[in-house]
C-alpha cells in the first residue's frame, strides 16, 4: 500500500501493488477503513458486505473487487485501479471555467452508469437467487470517468441488499442527502427506483452546472427534497446566462426535459421501471459521444491531476518490491534493468541461476545446450559410459583379431592387421610355422608390403591407401588375400624315433 488517492467519510483509497507468483504484479487501489472505524464491528461488517456485493457484479461500468485482505485488526479492500477522475471533480473544474459539458458527453457518462446500475440491480447470489442490490449512494463522487472515456460506478459500502450481514439501524440514513429520494428520507422501503432518482439528480446538475438541492444546513435540504419542487433544467440554464453549445444541436431537448422530470418523480412508481430503460431513453434523446471524445474532455479538465497520478504510478511500478517471486529469464528477450521491481534480487547469469531452482524449469526451455562439464553430471556420465563401451568393444575386436593372427599353429598364415606407417616393425614368424613363410603384421608402405609378399611367394595384399591428412586414432583393419597353403608334410607317421627309441613329433604334424 502506497500514497493515498482519495479520502471519504469512512475510508481512504490508496495506490497499491498486488504481487503474485513468478513475478506477476499489477497496480491496484486499496481501500482502508479510517482508524476510528477499524475497530467498530458494524463498520467492518459493512466493509465486508461491500466486497461481497461488488464481487457479484460483473460489468464494464462497475469497478470490480479483486480481494479482501486482513492484517491484524484491519481489513483492506483491493479493487481494480482505473486511471481517471471523479465526475465530481470534473464538474467542479468546468464550473470554475464558467462553462458546461456538452450534452453528448453527459449522455455518454450517465448511460454507462445506468447500465452498470442495471447489472447491480439484476445481480444474483451463488444459488441464482436475486440479491436486490440498491446502491443508495449514486453521486458524482462515486462515478469515475476513466482516461479511456468509460464511466465506472464504485463504492457499494452503503448498498442495500437481501442477506446483508449488516443492517441499517432504524432511523439511520445512508448516502448523501442531496441525492436521496423522498421515500428514503421518510424511512420507506428502498428499491432500485431510488438509484434512478439519484441519476436524475446528477443529470439535472450536469445540465445546469448547479446543485439541485442545497441549503445552509441538512434540515433545509431535507425539506426541499420532500417538497419535490424541481425547476426545469433548461430554464435554470437560461437564467444563469449560459447558452447551449453548438454541438448540442442534435439533442432532443424536449425529450430530455421529460426524461429528467420522470426520473425525479416523487412517487417511485412514476419513474423508469429499470435503469436500462432510462439508459435507452437517454440515448434516444441525446446520442452519446464516443468514448474517445469523453477521454479528451477528461484530459482537458484534469490534466494536472492525471499527470501527478501517472507519475506516482510509474514510480511505484519501477520501485523494487519485496516478496516478488523470481522471474524466468528468456534467451530471446533481455531482462529489465536491475532497478525493476520484477527482477529485484533475481540473478540473471547462468552460474547464478543454478542457485535458484525455481527459475531453471523455465530457463532451460530457451537456453542453448549446456556444455559437458562437471556441472552437468548426467551428460558427463552418459558420455563416459559411451567412451567406456567403445574401448571395451575395441579391446574385444583386437583380441579376436590377435587370436586370428596366432592361427598359424593350425597351418594358416595370419593377415596383416594395421598399417602402422613408416618404420613399423615386422612381427617374427610364429613358432611352428614352416620356414620361409613370414607373418607380417604391418609394413612400412604398400610397396614394401607387396615386395615382402612377393619374396615369400604370396600374392600382393590389397592395402587401402591412407589419406594424406592426419590418420584417425584407431585405423580400420586392412584385409589381405589369403596366403597360399604350405607344402604338404609327410605325417604318416607324424613322428620320428631316435636311436634311443624316443619319439619326436614332426613340426607341422601336431
Secondary structure as UniProt FT lines:
FT   STRAND          4..7
FT   STRAND          11..19
FT   HELIX           21..23
FT   STRAND          25..33
FT   HELIX           35..38
FT   HELIX           41..55
FT   TURN            60..61
FT   STRAND          65..71
FT   TURN            72..73
FT   STRAND          74..80
FT   STRAND          84..86
FT   HELIX           87..96
FT   TURN            97..98
FT   HELIX           103..121
FT   TURN            126..127
FT   HELIX           140..142
FT   STRAND          143..146
FT   TURN            147..148
FT   STRAND          151..153
FT   TURN            157..158
FT   TURN            162..163
FT   TURN            170..171
FT   HELIX           177..179
FT   HELIX           182..185
FT   TURN            186..187
FT   HELIX           192..208
FT   HELIX           218..227
FT   HELIX           233..239
FT   TURN            240..241
FT   HELIX           246..248
FT   TURN            249..250
FT   HELIX           253..263
FT   HELIX           268..270
FT   HELIX           275..285
FT   HELIX           291..301
FT   HELIX           303..318
FT   TURN            322..323
FT   TURN            338..339
FT   HELIX           341..343
FT   TURN            344..345
FT   HELIX           350..353
FT   TURN            354..355
FT   HELIX           357..366
FT   TURN            374..375
FT   HELIX           377..405
FT   HELIX           406..410
FT   TURN            422..423
FT   TURN            431..432
FT   TURN            435..436
FT   HELIX           446..455
FT   TURN            456..457
FT   STRAND          495..497
FT   TURN            499..500
FT   STRAND          503..505
FT   TURN            507..508
//
